[in-house]
Amino acid sequence: MNWPQLLVTVVTLGGIFGVVTLALNLQYARGGMINFGIVAYFAIGAYVYAIVTQRGPIGLDQYRFGFDWPWWSGLILAGIAALLFAALTGWPTLRLRGEYLALTTFAFAEVLHSLLLNERRIGNGTVGLANVDRPFSDWGPIEEKYVFAAAAALLLVLTLLAFRRLLSSPYGRALDAIRDDETAALAVGKAAERLRREVFLISAIPVGVAGAVYAMYTTLAQPSLFTAEITFFVWIALVLGGERSLYGVVLGTLGLVLFEEVVRAWPFETVRSAQIAASAEHVLTGLVFIAVLRYQPFQRTVSRLRVAP
């Protein structure tokens, strides 16, 4: 097993998905919103980056738009697109609570996935957009993979610092007050609905940027990369790390990425044993998830959020 390469992969993917988990933590632990469709904002960022930086269609390509703009413009527009998509989907969904909100956000994500899958004029359908621009391929003597890992880690650190600053401010304390006792917070003049909507919009921006970085890393924006599996992955990482701790969320994500990458990189002797290991990976991840749910107060928190709309 190539441990240096494994660690680089863990840092890169851990940085990307750590950003998504931090955003989910802000929505759930502070805003009280159960978002089962966070992969949609991740996909929006990836596709917008790919479309903005991609050349126009040639040959058998069926997508309509490719602007061939520089990578930094694609990164900015990915965050803006995720913000706009959050504003569009948040208007009908944030009136709901608990499992109603969870199901509605999940439905929006599935609708977006179906649109990307079947509408070839947007992103080439099932084929997707390939050869997405990677801006770190000509950085001199430093290998591209190390530069990319550093960029993903930097994005994670910046998101962590920004969220920590936000939550330690009076704004963050207002969110905590609404989470702990919404009735009391409303009684002293805190606008709970407005604050939740703002948190939903703010957290969507880094998710869109992380989606753009993921598209750079894979050099591909394809519907098969943005399924509900990503949503469940970040939820498991959130629960593993503890929903009240920003640093715990990051460690939970890195630990889960490390576990999955070790299983994938293990040198199995036969194809059959590799297939069994891949299946066992999901089983073990599920067992860990169940164990954490059993011994952490996650279920009680969810129960408090189950308020009819």
NUSE-777110 format. One line per 4 residues: number of its first residue (from 1); their letters; for each residue x, y, z of C-alpha. Coordinates in steps of 0.2 Angstrom, whole numbers, plus 2048, in hexadecimal, padded with zeros to 3 digits. Layout:
# NUSE-777110
NUM) a) X:Y:Z  ...
END
This chain:
# NUSE-777110
1) mnwp) 800:800:800  807:811:7FB  805:81B:80B  80B:82C:805
5) qllv) 7FF:82C:7F7  7F1:826:803  7F4:834:80F  7F4:841:801
9) tvvt) 7E3:83A:7FB  7DC:83B:80D  7E2:84D:80F  7DA:852:7FE
13) lggi) 7CA:849:800  7C9:84C:812  7CB:85F:80F  7BE:85F:802
17) fgvv) 7B1:855:80B  7B6:85D:81B  7AF:86E:814  79F:866:810
21) tlal) 79D:85E:821  7A1:86E:82A  793:877:820  787:869:825
25) nlqy) 78D:86B:837  788:87D:836  777:879:82F  773:86B:83A
29) argg) 77C:86F:84B  779:881:84B  76A:884:83F  760:875:844
33) minf) 75E:870:831  75F:85E:82C  765:85F:81A  765:84F:811
37) giva) 769:857:800  77A:860:803  781:856:7F5  777:861:7E9
41) yfai) 780:871:7EE  791:867:7EC  78C:861:7DA  786:873:7D5
45) gayv) 798:879:7DA  7A0:86B:7D0  796:86D:7C0  797:880:7C0
49) yaiv) 7A9:880:7C2  7AA:873:7B4  79F:87D:7A8  7A8:88D:7AC
53) tqrg) 7B9:886:7A8  7B5:87A:79B  7B8:87D:788  7A9:87E:77D
57) pigl) 7A1:86E:777  7AB:864:769  7A8:854:760  79B:849:769
61) dqyr) 799:855:778  787:859:77B  788:866:788  784:878:782
65) fgfd) 78F:883:78D  7A2:884:790  7A9:895:793  7BC:891:795
69) wpww) 7BE:89D:7A3  7CD:89D:7B0  7CC:891:7BE  7CA:89E:7CC
73) sgli) 7BA:8A5:7C3  7B3:894:7C3  7B7:892:7D6  7AE:8A2:7DA
77) lagi) 79F:89F:7CF  79E:88D:7D7  79B:895:7E8  78F:8A2:7E1
81) aall) 785:894:7D8  783:88A:7E8  77D:89A:7F1  770:89D:7E4
85) faal) 76B:88B:7E4  769:88B:7F7  75F:89B:7F5  753:893:7E9
89) tgwp) 751:883:7F2  751:88B:804  742:895:800  735:886:800
93) tlrl) 73F:87A:80B  744:885:81A  732:886:81F  733:874:824
97) rgey) 73B:86C:833  742:85B:838  73F:84C:82C  734:857:821
101) lalt) 743:862:81D  74F:853:81B  743:84B:80E  740:85B:805
105) tfaf) 753:85F:803  756:84D:7FE  749:84E:7F1  751:85E:7EA
109) aevl) 762:855:7E9  75A:847:7DF  751:852:7D3  762:85B:7D0
113) hsll) 76A:84A:7CD  75D:845:7C1  75E:855:7B8  771:853:7B6
117) lner) 76F:841:7B1  762:844:7A3  765:856:79D  774:854:792
121) rign) 774:866:78D  77A:86B:79E  788:85F:7A2  789:851:795
125) gtvg) 77C:846:79E  784:836:7A5  794:839:79C  797:849:7A6
129) lanv) 7A4:856:7A3  7B6:84F:7A2  7C7:856:7A2  7C2:864:7AE
133) drpf) 7D0:871:7B1  7DC:86D:7BE  7E6:87E:7C2  7F4:876:7CC
137) sdwg) 7FC:86B:7BE  80A:877:7BB  811:87C:7CC  823:878:7C8
141) piee) 82D:86C:7D2  81E:868:7DE  814:859:7D9  802:85D:7D5
145) kyvf) 7FA:852:7E1  803:85B:7F0  7FE:86C:7EA  7EC:866:7E8
149) aaaa) 7EC:85E:7FA  7F3:86E:801  7E5:878:7F8  7D7:86C:7FF
153) alll) 7DF:86E:810  7DF:881:80F  7CD:881:809  7C9:877:819
157) vltl) 7D3:882:825  7CB:892:81E  7BA:88B:81F  7BD:885:831
161) lafr) 7C4:896:836  7B5:89F:82E  7A8:894:836  7B1:895:847
165) rlls) 7B2:8A8:846  79F:8A8:841  79A:89D:84F  7A4:8A6:85D
169) spyg) 79C:8B7:858  78B:8BE:85E  783:8B7:84F  789:8A5:853
173) rald) 782:8A7:865  771:8AC:85E  771:89C:854  775:892:864
177) aird) 767:89B:86D  75B:896:85F  761:884:85F  760:882:871
181) deta) 74F:88A:874  747:892:865  738:898:86F  743:8A2:87B
185) alav) 74D:8A9:86D  73E:8AF:864  738:8B7:874  748:8C2:875
189) gkaa) 746:8C7:863  751:8BB:859  74B:8B8:847  74D:8A5:847
193) erlr) 746:8A3:835  752:8B0:82E  761:8A9:837  75E:898:831
197) revf) 75C:89E:81F  76C:8A8:820  776:898:827  76F:88E:819
201) lisa) 775:89A:80C  786:89D:815  78A:88B:816  786:888:804
205) ipvg) 794:892:7FE  7A3:888:804  79A:878:7FE  799:87F:7ED
209) vaga) 7AC:883:7ED  7B0:872:7F4  7A6:86B:7E5  7B1:875:7D9
213) vyam) 7C0:86E:7E2  7BA:85D:7E0  7B7:85F:7CE  7C9:865:7CC
217) yttl) 7CF:856:7D6  7C5:849:7CC  7C6:853:7BB  7B4:84D:7B9
221) aqps) 7A3:854:7BC  797:845:7BA  786:840:7C3  78D:830:7C9
225) lfta) 799:83A:7D4  78B:844:7DD  77F:837:7E4  777:836:7F5
229) eitf) 786:82C:7FB  78F:83C:7FD  781:843:808  782:833:813
233) fvwi) 795:834:814  795:846:81B  787:842:827  791:833:82E
237) alvl) 7A1:83E:82F  796:84B:838  790:83E:845  7A1:836:847
241) gger) 7A9:847:84B  79B:84D:856  78F:85B:850  794:868:85D
245) slyg) 7A7:868:859  7AE:870:849  7BF:867:84C  7B6:857:84F
249) vvlg) 7AD:858:83F  7BD:85A:836  7C5:84B:83F  7B5:841:83B
253) tlgl) 7B6:844:829  7C9:841:828  7C7:830:832  7B9:82B:826
257) vlfe) 7C2:82F:817  7D2:826:81D  7C8:816:821  7C0:816:810
261) evvr) 7D0:819:807  7DA:80C:811  7CC:7FF:80B  7CD:805:7F9
265) awpf) 7E0:805:7F9  7E3:7F4:801  7EC:7E8:7F6  7DF:7DA:7F4
269) etvr) 7E5:7CA:7EA  7D5:7C7:7E0  7C7:7D1:7D9  7BB:7C8:7E3
273) saqi) 7C3:7CC:7F4  7C4:7DE:7EE  7B1:7DE:7EB  7AD:7D6:7FC
277) aasa) 7B8:7E4:804  7AF:7F1:7FB  79F:7EB:801  7A6:7E8:813
281) ehvl) 7AB:7FB:813  799:800:812  794:7F4:81F  7A2:7F9:82B
285) tglv) 79E:80C:828  78C:808:82C  790:7FF:83C  79B:80D:842
289) fiav) 78D:819:83E  781:80F:848  78D:80D:857  78F:820:857
293) lryq) 77D:823:857  77B:817:865  787:820:871  785:832:86C
297) pfqr) 776:83E:86F  773:840:85C  762:838:85C  75B:843:86A
301) tvsr) 761:852:861  757:84C:851  748:849:85C  748:85B:862
305) lrva) 748:861:850  739:856:84B  72C:864:84B  71E:864:83E
309) p) 71E:872:832
END
